[in-house]
């Protein structure tokens, strides 16, 4: 890409299966959740990794909140996932490189200040500036001038503070100039990183972080880390999807089994991750209050390609062998009870064939074959140091169960009870720190929850050289070039074909191995109705009604 060493897209709402459960000691009802208002929904949650800045949030828990307190230029339909205009009145282009954005009138932030063209332009410039250390900075990498505000060289200082490709025309109009044609660019603009910010964000940053101000259907009332975030309906919200309840108390849980118990006891209204241990009984426990639906979620295992033992050419056979040692069919059927499906590619069935989903991409590498697995691992010189570890956080998502099952499968294939061992990390926040600091030595969980329903979102943020969710450290110039061609393609079908071609390179190199596609699961109490999940597996909180 001209002028940029490599487009390094910020990770989407990553690390799938991060939905937290189980109440921390003393969590209670969150104060106003039950006693203070009969119209407040009580839902399970987990503390986010970073402060809730739109350009500094790329994981599920933080993204859940930002999706409630903000609205962007686009919004993803809660049924189809299709990108539709929200704050934008129109986004037009004659060449798929220069775009004119016109905003709808009347939008305000919850502090009463107006949402203007500058609200977006200033927020994007802030998010892109390297000295602000925003993890989603590279979502702006296609905008002209990004390489001046975010130089690629390590420790380099920016030569500009704003991107030349952004220009405010008037209060409700701004223009975007990209470094290359990118036909799908407008569809990305509902993602968290592209949200607008009010002037208060810059005037008193610390105060804003303590109580974020957005332009969405909810506003933050209070937040006590480790306990509860109280969100209340914003009286100034002018969008079409106004909340049908008075608010939501997001209660912090560190064990999803406890959240499930709270749900059954009537102390919680929505638990949006049913633990594996409860799946055999969930239908009899909850009846029609149990939700199980496809979602744009893929669970994978990543290898630390930045380690010689895993990233060498010889290690390709090792990675392939380990993938073939995992009995996906057995694990999904015995542990997950129709809530997971063995993966055959690096996207999701929710995309459909027209959107890039293919069943033949991973092929033999995702097929259980213990004899071939052992042969390939022996061919690679055996496991590094004679054993392999598998790491994830274990405070949510029933991760311990499937990690034990994966290691047991590998051990059976290699006829060695100590070949694979689980190295659990107690909390999601600690786990994410180890992953982002590249401290992994063996296999680690690297699931993905889509930010928008495009094949680009499943591939570019995770495997493009230098992308901020490229946590395996994968580097393949041929893959990068095919992604660039895909983004510049003139038609949707051409774009999809190019991305499928790039995906086949990932299948050849295996920096990660697909495990299974994950459904969204949830349960709700009798106290609420009209509960459903969107294609990202997040409850559509604005639609929830409190019935008693």
Helices and strands as residue ranges (DSSP letters): I 32-36, E 40-45, G 54-56, H 60-69, E 74-76, E 83-85, E 88-92, E 98-103, H 117-128, G 130-132, G 137-140, H 146-149, E 166-170, E 173-177, G 185-188, G 192-194, H 200-203, H 205-210, E 218-224, E 228-233, E 247-252, H 256-265, E 270-271, G 276-278, H 282-286, G 287-289, E 290-293, E 297-302, H 308-311, H 315-324, H 328-335, E 340-342, G 349-351, H 352-355, G 363-366, H 370-379, G 384-386, E 388-393, H 399-414, E 420-425, H 428-436, E 443-445, E 448-449, H 455-463, H 477-488, H 492-509, E 512-518, E 520-524, E 528-529, G 541-543, E 545-546
